[in-house]
């Protein structure tokens, strides 16, 4: 998923690979890796063709959407938002705490971000 090889992802899924499996350290799922690297085709396949949870959270409440946004993968961000991906409050909090004005502005302009949660 991280490399964006849709053919390999399809083969793994056909072989009953666990699409909800996550890494030991950060708890990233295949969707996290695909989103982090801007692999929109893989993201779309995982969401539409498997039991992948679009709002899966890794350590520190990191979501696939937050990784796509952080790495400026706009097409992937739009795709995830079309599937109702959500931003977690901790990302907004982190942007404010680290004085990341650009990220803070993006998050505050995002209609899916609820500043009251």
Phi, psi and omega in degrees: 000321181295326182275350178079018181273092183299322180301314180295319179300317179297318178297315180298318179294320178297330179274012177070031175298146181280104182286351177261001178298149180224159180289154183292318187283304186257350179067031176285138174264172175305325179295321176302312182296317180297316180293318180301326183261005176071029181271078187299323179298318179292318178303310181298317179298312182299321181287318187272336187245358182225180180271026181294136178270116184297332180254028179303136180250137175261191176305150181061023179062028179287130179248163174304320180298318181295324179291318178297317180294315181300326182263012175057041176264082189298320179298318180293321177301311180298318179299311180298319178297325177295337177259022176065031173294147184235153174265137178271148180306323183302331178290319176296316179299315181298317180299319179292317183293330182261009180056036177275084187298321180296312180294319179300316178298315179299315182295318181291335178274349182281121182294344179276348180274122178256108183290350180266002179260000000 
